[in-house]
Amino acid sequence: MPALFKNALVMGLGVIGGSLAAGLKKHGIAERVTGYALANDVDAALRACALDSAFSTESDLPGAIANADLVVLALPVHLCISLLPTLEIYLQDNAVLTDVCSVKKAISDAVTLQLVRTAAQFVPAHPIAGSHLSGFEGASTDLFEGATVILAPCPNDVAFGRVRRMWEALGAQVEVMSNELHDEHYAIVSHLPHVVAFALTNTVQTLTEKDLGDTCGLLTPPVGKGFLDTTRIAASSGELWAGICVANQQALLISLDEFIVQISDLRRSLGQNDATGLRASFERASEFRQRVNLKQE
Amino acid sequence: MPALFKNALVMGLGVIGGSLAAGLKKHGIAERVTGYALANDVDAALRACALDSAFSTESDLPGAIANADLVVLALPVHLCISLLPTLEIYLQDNAVLTDVCSVKKAISDAVTLQLVRTAAQFVPAHPIAGSHLSGFEGASTDLFEGATVILAPCPNDVAFGRVRRMWEALGAQVEVMSNELHDEHYAIVSHLPHVVAFALTNTVQTLTEKDLGDTCGLLTPPVGKGFLDTTRIAASSGELWAGICVANQQALLISLDEFIVQISDLRRSLGQNDATGLRASFERASEFRQRVNLKQE
């Protein structure tokens, strides 16, 4: 297959951006891949020979954008939005602009508002993949193998088709979904679990320090796999996730409010020693979660 | 090594009881191992040739107890407590009585209250191991390899020493801890995460059905690994966990109340679009959780 793009510019070389940039290079999806990121991610990517070139100086951005026929926004969502004015000035007329943000309405609305000349070149995308690791050290060229990538419908069929083929060439399956439905769905099944995991981790730290005098926070005596699994994603980047939560505020507030109702109900049942009520609620959850397991297998 | 016990009786052949019974047999820790459990767990254990014999008829219990020099209580905690009067009548004078319950004060207090003749023969134990599976199908003879088992101090040195050696022969490391400290610690790092996972799962089911019309509860479009990990333990037995929560009510209420404070704080920050506040809280959690990862490695 000939390369889909001549010069790809990936902004952000974290887990997703780094994996995408390295995958574009490895599979020959772009002839030349350039990365723009923080100095330590640039160093890590170049050491791994994953890209053709990479830089971290902001003043080099205009030239790199002007030279690219594919630009991927893979920074935290608020930073992606802050780069739109620069893109509007320097993006080529026929270049494809896409992103990998976990929220889709905030960035799509910002594109519509801030990009006049180049808005139609933007294809909103969200690969359902990741890691609790941060930065290029968590990147891997096979991260998207078998993953689903959500694309939002886009008026520019050519740009949409090229982004779809890019993800398929990386081994992913593409699903098309409106920005609004995407943000509602992932508020529930991704953003809420992250907020819950952060709150649970802070609770465990607070209580083990306060009640058990575990001021080193090292959780002696040992913890079981249940704690480790429920809080694994709380090791994720706080900056990234604060940005995602604020960018999906409305949908996430609905999810959080329902969760607070549910946990408060359980707290009330426990306070009343209502084993029957607790059991019924736990069994409803267990039955649903086992069905999800069956579906995933 | 000669067998530590002649006739072991394990009551309950779920993940923990089944693994223990099969391990006692496999490693020759007991000469003869008998199981008492629900019919389907008895069938599964006998099919796997994991035990010498097993039964599910309650009227056979007195004879089996009278014949055992080791009795292990491995049923949900409220069922273990309900068997104490029978044990008081039939347990041999020199037999060892132990358990595997996830709460220690409730069962130890019940033993002190209900057993007059045999209380000193009881060694409270809690292996930090398990599975989201239920029943003998989740059992495995190497479940305790490398695991920690918490034992509470016990006035009978001989009984304590035999239980310690039993767990060490199964590959576990023994830590000694008071019942009170055990229950406080595991309320925080185990019981709370379970309640949170149940509430999160019910929230996801409620919202995907109500807001997204996903009445099959099959979570289309796809969910990421974050959701699967945070809710994995919500597939656990509702009966077992309702019993554990009620048996550790006091400590768990303290944990739940702190968690509700933490999640409500995050909800308030999000409502106020306070990205800085969210980020500070998320970063505190992330830093702590990464330290836990380093300790586990």
Interface residues (C-beta under 8 A of the other chain):
Chain A: H78 I128 A129 G130 T148 I150 E175 M177 L181 E184 H185 I188 V189 S190 L192 P193 H194 V195 V196 A197 F198 A199 L200 T201 N202 T203 V204 Q205 T206 L207 T208 D211 L212 G217 L218 L219 P221 P222 V223 G224 K225 G226 F227 L228 D229 T230 T231 R232 I233 A234 A235 S236 S237 G238 E239 W241 A242 G243 C245 V246 Q249 L252 L253 I254 S255 L256 D257 E258 F259 I260 Q262 I263 S264 L266 R267 L270 G271 N273 A275 T276 L278 R279 A280 S281 F282 E283 R284 A285 S286 F288 R289 Q290 R291 V292 N293 K295 Q296
Chain B: H78 I128 A129 G130 T148 I150 E175 M177 L181 E184 H185 I188 V189 S190 L192 P193 H194 V195 V196 A197 F198 A199 L200 T201 N202 T203 V204 Q205 T206 L207 T208 D211 L212 G217 L218 L219 P221 P222 V223 G224 K225 G226 F227 L228 D229 T230 T231 R232 I233 A234 A235 S236 S237 G238 E239 W241 A242 G243 C245 V246 Q249 L252 L253 I254 S255 L256 D257 E258 F259 I260 Q262 I263 S264 L266 R267 L270 G271 N273 A275 T276 L278 R279 A280 S281 F282 E283 R284 A285 S286 F288 R289 Q290 R291 V292 N293 K295 Q296
